[in-house]
Amino acid sequence: MTLIDVYIRKRVLLAMLVVISLVLSIDVVFALVEELGDSENAYTSSQALLYVLKTLPSRIFQLLPFTALGGSLIGLGIMASHNELIVIQSAGVSTWRLVWAVMKPAFIVMFAGLILGEYVAPSLQQSAQSSKAVLRSGVQTIDAGQGSWRRIGDEFIHINAIAPGGETLYGVSRYRLTTDKTDPVESKSASRISLSHISFAQRAAYITEEGGYWQLENVSETRFLPDSVETAQRASESWRVDLSPELLAVLLVAPDRQSISGLYNFARFFESQGLDADRYMLNFWGKLLQPLATLALVLLAVSFVFGPLREATMGFRVFVAIGVGLLFTILQQLLEPASLLLGIDPLFAVLLPIVSCAALGVASMLRVR
């Protein structure tokens, strides 16, 4: 059985390597074309190429479940075409024992994916996004095409760019709101929200002393008074806010490209600010349960090989792998926004496609037996 396990593992892993190489090559070409279209000023073609190279680990992590699906389907399919599976089963090896042999390389992919997604891809993704934002960002006004908006307390802030590490900011705009109580004619108290001041700082650096604060540089401020408007210019200003460099380091990175721990910490930060954190929890559960999704897709692929695709051609197996991967992705993409709009628990939205895929695989395998 050890020799059979090694043989199957080599076949499946080689097929997975071929699949990830082909799919990743296509993905990188399209990504590079897109980035070259955005190259301008300091963001040159070489910078665009460096950006794509830094984002490779994130792209690989996103493709791993479908790599496991395609690799298992193609690797076992080749063995089925050569009647190797029939010979192995004739030797007394059960179908479920073969399923376990295929799951072993899937575990290798899962473990590699967890390491890549937690420790390698997020840091490189943050560095790539930060460098790109710094190169493309202006430092005089808000750059609507770059940066990110956030609400902290009674302020809405926009940061054009965040340097790698999160300890230096470029183009920090702050909008502070106040609540004024008025007494209308009906003598009923009412509240009115108004804009009290706007400020813009060309640069901000994090100072670790005195508990940590931000030192703003070249600050322009506009205050809105009841009967006038005041403007002021300052060379520097202290800004004490509950926004650490660790949180800012992932601020410009899309939730689906962040680490599992980063998503959890950012979700807790949002909840502490009274903001909706479901989007981050949705991606947190999606990344945390990605190994289960990989196993479910591999089980489904194995059930197809032992079932309806035993005698199918290689082209048809590839077509089925692509179709199953697309259906799984579409179901995920439909449930994610639906869960945010309808208030469905993020864990349920992530588990439903995985459980559905696993149930279909188990049902197919039971029919084979």
C-alpha positions as CSV (number, residue, x, y, z in Angstrom):
1,M,0.0,0.0,0.0
2,T,2.9,2.4,0.6
3,L,4.1,2.0,-3.0
4,I,0.6,2.6,-4.3
5,D,0.2,5.7,-2.1
6,V,3.6,7.1,-3.3
7,Y,2.6,6.4,-7.0
8,I,-0.8,8.1,-6.6
9,R,0.8,11.0,-4.8
10,K,3.3,11.6,-7.5
11,R,0.7,11.4,-10.2
12,V,-1.7,13.8,-8.5
13,L,1.0,16.3,-7.4
14,L,2.5,16.4,-10.9
15,A,-1.0,17.1,-12.3
16,M,-1.5,19.9,-9.7
17,L,1.8,21.4,-10.6
18,V,0.8,21.5,-14.3
19,V,-2.6,23.0,-13.5
20,I,-1.2,25.7,-11.3
21,S,1.5,26.6,-13.8
22,L,-0.9,27.0,-16.7
23,V,-3.6,28.9,-14.8
24,L,-1.1,31.1,-13.0
25,S,0.6,31.9,-16.3
26,I,-2.7,33.1,-17.8
27,D,-3.5,35.1,-14.6
28,V,-0.1,36.8,-14.5
29,V,-0.4,37.8,-18.2
30,F,-3.8,39.5,-17.7
31,A,-2.6,41.1,-14.4
32,L,0.5,42.5,-16.1
33,V,-1.5,43.9,-19.0
34,E,-3.8,45.6,-16.5
35,E,-1.0,47.1,-14.5
36,L,0.8,48.3,-17.6
37,G,-2.4,50.2,-18.5
38,D,-2.2,52.0,-15.2
39,S,1.5,52.8,-15.4
40,E,2.1,56.6,-15.3
41,N,4.6,59.1,-13.8
42,A,6.7,57.3,-11.2
43,Y,4.7,54.1,-11.6
44,T,6.6,52.8,-14.6
45,S,6.5,49.5,-16.5
46,S,9.3,48.0,-14.3
47,Q,7.3,49.0,-11.2
48,A,4.2,47.3,-12.7
49,L,6.2,44.1,-13.3
50,L,7.6,44.2,-9.7
51,Y,4.0,44.7,-8.4
52,V,2.8,41.6,-10.3
53,L,5.7,39.5,-9.0
54,K,5.1,40.6,-5.4
55,T,1.4,39.6,-5.7
56,L,2.2,36.1,-7.1
57,P,1.9,34.3,-3.6
58,S,-1.5,35.9,-3.2
59,R,-2.6,34.7,-6.6
60,I,-1.3,31.2,-5.9
61,F,-3.2,31.0,-2.6
62,Q,-6.4,32.0,-4.3
63,L,-6.0,29.3,-6.9
64,L,-5.0,26.4,-4.6
65,P,-8.4,24.9,-4.1
66,F,-9.1,24.8,-7.8
67,T,-5.6,23.5,-8.4
68,A,-6.3,20.6,-6.1
69,L,-9.6,20.0,-8.0
70,G,-8.0,20.0,-11.4
71,G,-4.9,18.1,-10.4
72,S,-6.9,15.3,-8.7
73,L,-9.3,15.0,-11.6
74,I,-6.6,15.0,-14.3
75,G,-4.1,12.8,-12.3
76,L,-6.6,10.1,-11.5
77,G,-8.1,10.5,-14.9
78,I,-4.8,9.5,-16.6
79,M,-4.6,6.5,-14.3
80,A,-8.2,5.5,-15.2
81,S,-7.4,5.9,-18.9
82,H,-4.5,3.5,-18.5
83,N,-6.7,1.1,-16.6
84,E,-4.4,1.5,-13.6
85,L,-7.3,2.1,-11.2
86,I,-8.9,-1.2,-12.3
87,V,-5.7,-3.1,-11.7
88,I,-5.3,-1.5,-8.2
89,Q,-8.9,-2.3,-7.3
90,S,-8.5,-5.9,-8.6
91,A,-5.6,-6.3,-6.1
92,G,-8.1,-5.8,-3.3
93,V,-7.7,-2.1,-2.6
94,S,-11.0,-0.5,-1.7
95,T,-12.4,2.6,-3.3
96,W,-12.3,4.6,-0.1
97,R,-8.7,3.5,0.4
98,L,-7.9,5.1,-2.9
99,V,-9.8,8.2,-1.9
100,W,-7.6,8.5,1.2
101,A,-4.5,8.1,-1.0
102,V,-5.6,11.1,-3.1
103,M,-6.4,13.1,0.0
104,K,-2.8,12.9,1.2
105,P,-1.4,15.2,-1.5
106,A,-4.4,17.4,-0.9
107,F,-3.2,17.8,2.7
108,I,0.2,18.8,1.4
109,V,-1.5,21.5,-0.7
110,M,-3.6,22.6,2.2
111,F,-0.6,23.0,4.5
112,A,1.4,24.9,1.9
113,G,-1.6,27.1,1.4
114,L,-2.0,28.0,5.1
115,I,1.7,28.9,5.3
116,L,1.5,30.9,2.1
117,G,-1.7,32.7,3.0
118,E,-0.8,33.5,6.6
119,Y,2.9,34.4,6.5
120,V,4.2,35.0,3.0
121,A,1.4,36.4,0.7
122,P,0.0,39.1,3.0
123,S,3.3,40.8,3.7
124,L,4.3,40.8,0.0
125,Q,0.8,42.0,-0.9
126,Q,1.0,44.8,1.6
127,S,4.4,45.9,0.3
128,A,3.2,45.8,-3.3
129,Q,0.0,47.8,-2.6
130,S,1.8,50.3,-0.5
131,S,4.6,50.9,-3.0
132,K,2.1,51.3,-5.8
133,A,-0.1,53.7,-3.8
134,V,3.0,55.8,-2.8
135,L,4.2,56.0,-6.4
136,R,0.8,56.9,-7.9
137,S,-0.5,59.1,-5.1
138,G,-0.5,62.8,-5.1
139,V,0.2,64.6,-1.8
140,Q,-1.7,67.8,-2.3
141,T,-5.3,66.7,-2.4
142,I,-7.5,63.6,-2.1
143,D,-6.7,61.1,-4.7
144,A,-10.1,59.5,-5.4
145,G,-8.6,56.7,-7.4
146,Q,-6.2,55.7,-4.6
147,G,-6.3,55.2,-0.8
148,S,-9.1,54.4,1.4
149,W,-11.8,56.0,3.5
150,R,-12.3,55.2,7.2
151,R,-14.4,56.4,10.1
152,I,-12.7,56.8,13.4
153,G,-14.9,58.3,16.2
154,D,-16.4,61.5,15.0
155,E,-13.9,61.8,12.1
156,F,-13.9,60.6,8.5
157,I,-10.4,60.2,7.2
158,H,-8.9,59.5,3.8
159,I,-5.3,58.4,3.3
160,N,-3.8,58.6,-0.2
161,A,-1.0,56.1,0.5
162,I,0.5,54.1,3.3
163,A,4.2,53.2,3.2
164,P,5.2,49.5,3.8
165,G,4.9,48.8,7.5
166,G,2.2,51.4,8.0
167,E,4.4,53.9,10.0
168,T,4.3,56.6,7.3
169,L,1.2,58.1,5.7
170,Y,0.9,60.3,2.7
171,G,-2.0,62.7,2.0
172,V,-4.1,62.5,5.2
173,S,-7.5,64.2,4.9
174,R,-9.7,64.5,8.0
175,Y,-13.3,65.6,8.2
176,R,-14.7,66.1,11.7
177,L,-18.4,66.2,12.4
178,T,-20.2,67.7,15.4
179,T,-23.7,67.3,16.7
180,D,-25.4,70.6,17.6
181,K,-28.6,70.6,19.7
182,T,-31.2,73.1,18.5
183,D,-34.6,74.3,20.0
184,P,-37.1,74.6,17.2
185,V,-40.3,76.6,17.6
186,E,-42.1,73.6,18.8
187,S,-39.8,73.6,21.8
188,K,-38.7,70.1,21.1
189,S,-35.0,69.3,21.2
190,A,-33.4,68.2,18.0
191,S,-29.9,67.3,16.8
192,R,-28.1,68.5,13.7
193,I,-24.9,67.0,12.4
194,S,-22.6,69.6,10.8
195,L,-19.1,69.7,9.5
196,S,-16.9,71.5,12.0
197,H,-13.5,71.4,10.4
198,I,-11.4,70.0,7.5
199,S,-7.7,69.4,7.6
200,F,-5.1,68.0,5.2
201,A,-1.6,66.9,6.0
202,Q,0.9,66.0,3.4
203,R,2.7,63.4,5.5
204,A,2.3,61.7,8.9
205,A,4.8,59.7,10.8
206,Y,4.1,57.3,13.8
207,I,5.9,58.3,17.0
208,T,6.2,55.4,19.5
209,E,6.8,57.7,22.5
210,E,4.0,58.7,25.0
211,G,1.9,55.7,24.2
212,G,2.1,56.3,20.4
213,Y,0.7,59.1,18.3
214,W,0.9,60.4,14.7
215,Q,3.0,63.5,13.9
216,L,1.3,65.4,11.0
217,E,3.4,67.5,8.7
218,N,2.5,70.6,6.5
219,V,-1.1,70.8,7.9
220,S,-3.8,72.9,6.2
221,E,-6.9,73.4,8.3
222,T,-10.3,75.0,7.7
223,R,-12.7,75.6,10.6
224,F,-16.4,76.3,10.0
225,L,-17.7,78.7,12.7
226,P,-21.4,79.8,13.0
227,D,-20.8,83.1,11.2
228,S,-17.3,82.7,9.6
229,V,-14.7,80.4,8.2
230,E,-11.1,80.3,9.6
231,T,-8.1,78.8,7.9
232,A,-4.7,77.9,9.4
233,Q,-1.3,76.5,8.3
234,R,0.9,74.6,10.6
235,A,4.3,72.9,10.1
236,S,3.4,70.0,12.4
237,E,0.6,68.8,14.6
238,S,0.1,65.8,16.9
239,W,-2.7,63.4,16.0
240,R,-3.7,61.0,18.7
241,V,-6.0,58.3,17.3
242,D,-6.7,54.6,17.9
243,L,-5.2,53.5,14.6
244,S,-1.9,51.6,15.0
245,P,0.6,51.0,12.2
246,E,-0.3,47.3,12.4
247,L,-3.8,48.0,11.4
248,L,-2.8,50.5,8.8
249,A,-0.4,48.0,7.2
250,V,-3.4,46.1,5.9
251,L,-5.7,49.1,5.3
252,L,-5.1,49.3,1.6
253,V,-5.1,45.5,1.0
254,A,-8.4,43.9,-0.1
255,P,-9.9,41.7,2.6
256,D,-9.5,38.5,0.4
257,R,-5.7,39.2,0.2
258,Q,-5.1,39.7,4.0
259,S,-3.9,37.1,6.5
260,I,-6.3,35.2,8.7
261,S,-5.0,36.9,11.9
262,G,-5.1,40.3,10.2
263,L,-8.7,39.9,9.1
264,Y,-9.7,38.9,12.7
265,N,-7.9,41.8,14.3
266,F,-9.3,44.3,11.8
267,A,-12.8,42.9,12.3
268,R,-12.4,43.4,16.1
269,F,-11.2,47.0,15.4
270,F,-14.3,47.7,13.3
271,E,-16.6,46.3,16.0
272,S,-14.8,48.5,18.6
273,Q,-15.6,51.5,16.5
274,G,-19.3,50.6,16.1
275,L,-18.8,49.7,12.4
276,D,-20.0,46.7,10.4
277,A,-17.3,44.0,10.4
278,D,-19.2,41.3,8.5
279,R,-17.1,41.8,5.3
280,Y,-13.9,41.0,7.2
281,M,-15.5,38.2,9.2
282,L,-16.7,36.7,5.9
283,N,-13.2,36.7,4.5
284,F,-11.8,35.5,7.8
285,W,-14.0,32.4,7.7
286,G,-13.4,31.9,4.0
287,K,-9.6,31.8,4.5
288,L,-9.8,29.7,7.7
289,L,-12.0,27.1,6.1
290,Q,-10.2,27.0,2.8
291,P,-8.6,23.7,3.7
292,L,-12.1,22.2,4.0
293,A,-13.1,23.7,0.7
294,T,-10.0,22.0,-0.9
295,L,-10.9,18.6,0.6
296,A,-14.5,19.0,-0.6
297,L,-13.4,19.8,-4.2
298,V,-10.9,16.9,-4.2
299,L,-13.6,14.5,-2.9
300,L,-15.9,15.6,-5.7
301,A,-13.1,15.2,-8.3
302,V,-12.4,11.7,-7.1
303,S,-16.1,10.8,-7.2
304,F,-16.3,11.9,-10.8
305,V,-13.3,9.8,-11.8
306,F,-14.7,6.6,-10.2
307,G,-18.1,7.4,-11.5
308,P,-19.3,9.1,-14.7
309,L,-15.8,10.2,-15.9
310,R,-14.0,6.8,-15.7
311,E,-14.1,6.4,-19.5
312,A,-14.2,10.1,-20.4
313,T,-11.5,11.8,-22.6
314,M,-8.9,14.1,-21.0
315,G,-10.4,17.2,-22.7
316,F,-13.8,16.4,-21.2
317,R,-12.3,15.9,-17.7
318,V,-10.6,19.3,-18.0
319,F,-13.9,20.8,-19.1
320,V,-15.7,19.3,-16.1
321,A,-13.0,20.6,-13.7
322,I,-13.3,24.1,-15.0
323,G,-17.1,23.9,-14.9
324,V,-17.2,22.6,-11.3
325,G,-14.7,25.3,-10.2
326,L,-16.8,28.0,-11.8
327,L,-20.0,26.7,-10.2
328,F,-18.3,26.6,-6.8
329,T,-16.9,30.2,-7.3
330,I,-20.3,31.5,-8.5
331,L,-22.0,30.0,-5.5
332,Q,-19.5,31.6,-3.2
333,Q,-19.8,35.0,-4.9
334,L,-23.5,34.9,-4.8
335,L,-23.7,34.0,-1.1
336,E,-21.1,36.5,0.1
337,P,-23.0,39.7,-1.0
338,A,-26.3,38.0,-0.1
339,S,-25.0,37.4,3.5
340,L,-24.0,41.1,3.8
341,L,-27.3,42.4,2.5
342,L,-29.6,40.0,4.2
343,G,-27.7,39.8,7.5
344,I,-26.9,36.0,7.1
345,D,-24.2,34.7,9.4
346,P,-20.8,34.9,7.6
347,L,-19.9,31.4,8.8
348,F,-23.1,29.9,7.3
349,A,-22.4,31.7,4.0
350,V,-18.9,30.2,3.8
351,L,-19.9,26.7,4.9
352,L,-22.9,26.3,2.6
353,P,-20.9,25.8,-0.7
354,I,-18.3,23.6,1.1
355,V,-21.0,21.4,2.6
356,S,-22.9,21.2,-0.6
357,C,-19.8,20.2,-2.6
358,A,-18.8,17.6,0.0
359,A,-22.3,16.1,0.2
360,L,-22.4,15.8,-3.6
361,G,-19.0,14.1,-3.5
362,V,-20.1,11.6,-0.8
363,A,-23.4,10.9,-2.6
364,S,-21.5,10.2,-5.8
365,M,-19.0,7.9,-4.0
366,L,-21.8,5.9,-2.4
367,R,-23.4,5.3,-5.8
368,V,-20.0,4.0,-7.0
369,R,-19.9,1.5,-4.2
